[in-house]
Amino acid sequence: MTASASHVGAVVKDARTAPVATSQVLNKMTREELEAWRVADLPGRPSPEERNLDIGFPFGWYPIMLSDELAVGEVQPARYFAQDLAIWRGEDGEVRMIDAYCKHLGAHMGHGGKVHGNLLECPFHAWRYDGNEGVVKEIPYARVIPPQVKRKCKETWPIQEANRIIWAWYHPHGEQPKYDVIPLPEATDPQWSEFDECDWTIFGSIQNMAENGVDFPHFTYIHGVASPPESELEWGEWDRKGIVRAKMGTPKGEIDGKITSTSQGPGQNWVRFEGICETLLIACITPVELDKLQVRYFYTQPKSQIEGPMAGLARAIIKDVNKQLDQDKVVWDRMKFEVTPLICDGDGPIPKFRKFYSRYYADKAVAENIASLGKTKVKA
């Protein structure tokens, strides 16, 4: 279950306690200041090593950008997984991505490079790279291509496009995808709205952010919810799911509400709100550095709903989930990864979550270490 899944427990149970501690930070900001704070840099923070965030990145499919943010014939620079990358869409419409630096003299091909057919052309001397084979196909001014670049000289990234998003498969050892991106029908349904987007930069790890989803007591102290949400948790091979059910009050009386949060690997996360206000949230979370995440939340709702009498409630759900991520960010930005946490009887299933999540780490020693992290407990 993702952090987003548990957030919706606060929407379901809207009985609030006294103002939470994070209000001291957030309530001082104007709306404009809050929007700037969400994506601002955080200088002077401790190193990833000091915060135990130097465990590498879990493998999986990760969102890179919206499909319509990369036109045919366009190349853009990107920075993910502590790597500089160049991503482009060839004339055939397919997206390709490779390491950004030319093997010739080291030019960054994401800045000033161009698309030549389906190849990526370096801006410095026009060396042209194939994004499928990872080789140099053409050097316009040379009679002979050096043999070192006629064979594979660049790692290529498996790419899928689904749900109006470009996804790239990350694996530190270059292994091929172990599962696929899940298509979400609402994302491309013409009866559903264009995406409503909210963005954050989180200065922490995807491990801590994901783990937050099973940390039920924090909803009282971070989000001010009187009763922490209770979820039905399901654990698959590569996916996990949390389901929250509750009676929700509406102008027409009580109805059965259901919120389902699903994650396919660490990078694809979505939440469905059903009953009171139909909403799909696609939570796009991609590591940039060991201690930095790009977070983009995309919401879509039925057009009939956002244009009708439920429009206010539809906006309120989005606003509330965004507010709760703001509250979490206050903690996440300065949080370390506690290697041997002390777990008490009121905590959620953190040890089970860590054992499950360890499967996404390619380094066996890291995976085994994470899987055993929850063994130290404090008796009630």
N, C-alpha and C positions, 0 to 999 in steps of 0.2 A: 504494500500500500504506500502511496506517495504522501508527501506532506500535504499536498492539495486535498487528498481524500479526507484527511482528518480535519482540515480546515472547515469543510462543509458541515461537520458536526456542530460547529458554532452557529451556522446559519439555521440548522434544523432546530437547535435548542437555543433560543435567543434570550434566555434569562441570564442577565449579566451580573457579575459581582462588582465590587468597587473597582475604580480605575486601576489598570494594570501598571506594572513598573515601567514598561516601555513608553507609556504616555508621557513620562518626563522628557523623553527625546522627541517623540513624534508630534505632540500637541503644541510644541513651540513653533512649528513650521507652518508657513502659508502653503496653499496648494502648489504654488509655483516652486517654492523651496523644496517641498516634498518630492515633486517630480524630478527636480535636479539631483536631490540626494539619492534617489533610487539608483542612479547610474553613475554617480560621481566616483572619482578615484579615492582611495583610502591610503594616503602616504604614511610612511613611518610604521607600518604594521610589522609584527614579528615575522621572521622567515617561516616558510613551510616546515622546515626541520624543527623549529622551536615549538610548532603547534602540532607536530606529529601528522602532518598532511603529506609527507613525502613517501606515500605508499603506491604511487603510480595511478593510472586511470583505469577504471573497469572497462572491459571491452563491450561492444554493442553498437547498435545503430543510434546515431545522434543527429539531431536537426542542425542544419547548417544555415539555411535561410529559406524564405518563402520562394516558391517556384517563380512567381512573377517578379522577383527581385533580381533575376538573372535572365537577360534577354538573349535571343539567338545572336551569336557573333560577339558576345560580351565576355570579358575576363575581369575578375575582381581578385584583390588580395584577401586573404583570410588568415586568422590566427586562432588555432585550436590545438589542444593537447600539447601545449608548449612547442608548437611547430609553426613556422611560416609556410603558408600554402598559397597556391594559385588555383582558382576554380573558374571554369569557363563552360559555355554552352556552344557546341559546334553547330555548323550549318545544318546538320542532320537533326538538331533539336536535343541531342543527348548531352548530359552534364558529365564533366570529367574533372578530376582534381589530383594534383601532384604537389610534391615539395616545390617551394617557390623559386629556389635558386638554380640558375643555369649552371650546368656542369662545365661550361666553357670558361668564363671569367667571373661567375658568381652574381650576375645581375638578378634582381628580384623581378620575376616575370609577371607578378601580379600588378606591378606598377609600370604602366606604359607598354606592357605586352599586348599582343593582339591575336585574334583568332584568324587562322589561315585555313579555310576549309573546316576541317575538324581538328586541326593541329593547333598547338599553342606556340606562338612565335615570340621569341625573346626580343625585347626592345633594343638590345645592345648590338647584336650581330645577326639577328634573324634566324638563329638556330630554331628548328621547328620540332616540337615534341609530340609524340603520340600518347594520349592519355589512357589508352587501353593496354598497350604493350609496354609503356614506360621506356621507350627508346627515342633517339633522335632520328627522324625520317629524312629531313632535308637540311642542308646548309647551302643557301643559294650561291655563295661566292666560292665554294670549295668543290674540287673535282672528286675528292674522296672523303667520306665520313669516317672519323677515327673509330677503330673497331671497339674501343671501350664504351662508346655510346650507341653503336649499332646493335649491341645486345642490351638487355634490360639494365638501365642505369638509374631508374626512378621507381619508387614504390607507387603503385596506382591504388586508388581508393574505390572499393565497390560503392556504387551510388544507386539509390532508389528514389523515385519521386512518388509520393503518396500524400493524400490529405492536404494538397496544395503546398507541400513542404519538400525541400531537397534534404535527403538523409544520406549520411556517409557512415560506412562501417569502419569502426576503429578497433584494431587489435595490435598490441605492441610487437607481436612476433609475425605479423603479416598473415595470420590464418584467415581463411575465407569465412563468410557469414555462417553462423550456426542456426539462425532463424531469420524470418523475414519481418519487415515492417507490416503492421496490421492496418488495413484500410478501415477508415471510419466513415460510414455513409453520410453522416450529417455534414461533414467537412466539404463535400462537393454537391450537396443537394441544393438545387436552385431555389427551393422553398425555405432554405435556411439563410441567415444573414451573412454578409461579409464579416471577416474577423474583427472583433473588438480587441485591441492589443494593449498590453501593459508590459513594460520592460524594467528589469533590474540588473545590476551587477552585484553579485554576491561574492564576498571575499572569504571563501571557505571551500570545503570539499563537497563533492556530490555524495560521498558516503554519509557525512553528517546531515545533509539536507534530506536524503532519502530516509534515513533512520528516524527522523523527526515524525514520520507518519505513523509509527507505532508507539510513540511517546505520548500516551494519553493524558497523564497528569498535567503536562505543560499547557493544556488548553485552559485550565483554570488560571494559571499564573501569568501566561503570556497573552492569552486572548480574552480573559475575563469571562469565561463560560462557567456558569454555576455547576453544571453537571458534565463531566468529561464524556465524549461520545463513546459508544460501544459499537464495535464493528465485528462483522463476521469476516474472518480472514481466510483466504484460500491461497495455497502455495503450489504453483505448477513447476514445470521443468525450468522454463526461462521467464515465466510471467508470475505475477502475484496480484491479488485482488482484495479489496476491502469493501464491504457493503454496509451502509448505515440505513436503517429503516426507522421512521418515526411518524407520528401523527403531527400534521402541520395545520395551523389555523389559517383560514382564508375567509374573505367576505361571504363565501358560500358555505361556511362551516368547515369542520375538520376533514382533511383528506389524507390518504396514505402517501407519504413521501419516501423516496428512495434515492440514495446517492451511491453510485458505484465508481470506485477509483481503481484503475488498472494500470499496471506497468509491464511492458514487454522489454525486459532488460533494463538497464539503468537509464537509457536515453529516451525511450518512448513512454510517455505518461499521459493518461487522459482521465477525465472525470465526467460522468454523466449525472445530471440532476434530473430527476423524474418526479412527476406528480404536481407540485405547486407551480413550477416554472421550468420548462424544458430548457436545458442548457448543456452544451458540450464545451468543456475546457480542455484544450491541448496544451499541456505544460512542457514547453521546450527548454530543456536544461542541458547545456553543453559546456564541458570544461575548457577553459582558455589556458590557464596555468594551474599548477598544483594547488594554488590558493585563490583561484578566481574562476567564477562561473558566469556564463551568459545565460540569463533567464528571460524568456519571452512567453507570456501567457496569451494564448489566442482563444477567444470565446466566440461561439456561434449559437444563435437561437432562432427558432422559427420566426419568419418575417411577420406572420399573422399575430404572433405574441408580442413582439416589440413594437408593433404599430397599433396594438389594441389596448383594452383596459388593464392588461397585465404589464404594460410597458414599465411602469414605475418599479414594480417588483423585480422585473427582469434586470433593470439597471442596478437595483439594490443588491442582488446576489453577486454581481460582478464587483461592485464596490466593496462589499464585505470581504470577499476572498482576497482582493488586492490589499485591503487594510491589514489582513492577518499576515500576509507575506511581509508587509512592511514591519510588523511587530517581530516576526521571526528574524528578519534581516538584522535588527539591532543586536541580537545575540549571535547569529551565524557569522557576522563579519569579524568577530574577535574570538570565536570559539576554537578551542583546540580539539583534536580527536583524542578522547580518553581511551588509552589502550587497554587498561584494566579497570573498567568502571565498577563502582560499588552499586549493586542493584538491590533495591528494597522491594517489599511485597506489593507495594502500590504501583510499581512501574509497569509499563506495557511489556510485550514480549521482545525486548531488545536482544537477549541472547539468541533467540530463535531467528530473529531477523538477520543478525550478523552472520550466523551460520549459513542462512540462505543466500545472502548477498555476496558471500565470499566466492561463490562460483563464477563471478564476473571478473575475477582477477587472474590474469594469465600466469603471474609469478606464483609458483606453488608455495613458497615460503610465506609470501604475503597472504595468500588465501588461507593457509593453515593458521596463521597468526590471527587473522580477523575472525575466523570461525571459532576460535577458542577464547575470544575476548570476554565473553560474558560469564566465565566460570567463577569469578570471584563475587560472592554475594554476601549481603549483610542480613542476618536473621532478624525477624521482627522481635 
